[in-house]
Amino acid sequence: MTTILVTGGTGTLGRLVTERLRGEGNEVRVLSRHAEPYAVDLREGGPVLDGAVADVDVIVHCASTPRGGDERAARNLIGAARRAGVPHLVHISIVGVDRVPFGYYKSKHAVEKLIEESGLGWTLLRTTQFHDLVRTVLRSSAKLPVMLLPAGVAVQPIEVAEVADRLAELALRPPAGRVADMGGPEVHTSPDLARMYLRAAGRRRPVLSVPLAGRTYRTFRAGGHLVPEQAVGKRTFEEHLGTR
């Protein structure tokens, strides 16, 4: 039986990864700020983190926050993994972190570099945005009288359950370095996604595309966050909405 630690194991992705790995008969420890017995903020580290990684065969690192601190968290996790002699660290990242100069993406790319240079065995998977995130953004936008969306920006959303399946598979294999990216099955413009959401929600809103300025926006418009050649996802965004 393999012993696996899942960081962020109560989150959208980590919870599903945990379920899949336990379903395969593995011992899975969940590390999260409020999940006993391994309740710890990775940005702080400490004895609880050291206990969580002790005698672990694999770490699946799903914990992340756009509010900052991912690099500090990664350093603490890597340090604890080194001390414990953990042989394999699996990390989830985002397509385009090396191309799009968005603050959160820069942080994610820096974490990738820390893991690659950690001296640990590692596996890195990048994916496009989850359906859940796109739905949340559209729901928030639909609260206004007019849905305002960035002009010319396409999205390639993927089902989080499919990513969880892939991460669980990678966790039970030897370290593989950076593996092939995972993209959703379809690339849609932002207005198209908005109209899908409005139909599914039974709501009416005008949809307005707004041009923005800056290098980050230009890179998004150029598709730096897309991988149409790796459209391996199965469930479409419209199908996802039908289950909500």
SULDA-V248159 format. One record per run of one state. SS is the DSSP state (h for helix, s for strand, l for the rest). FROM is the first residue (numbers start at 1). LEN is the number of residues. Records with the same first field share a line. If there is no record, write none. Layout:
# SULDA-V248159
SS: FROM-LEN, FROM-LEN
This chain:
# SULDA-V248159
l: 1-2, 8-4, 24-3, 33-6, 40-7, 54-4, 62-8, 85-4, 95-8, 117-5, 128-2, 142-4, 151-3, 156-2, 159-1, 172-5, 179-3, 183-5, 202-4, 211-4, 222-6, 231-6, 243-2
s: 3-5, 27-6, 39-1, 58-4, 89-6, 122-6, 130-1, 146-5, 154-2, 158-1, 177-2, 182-1, 188-2, 206-5
h: 12-12, 47-7, 70-15, 103-14, 131-11, 160-12, 190-12, 215-7, 228-3, 237-6
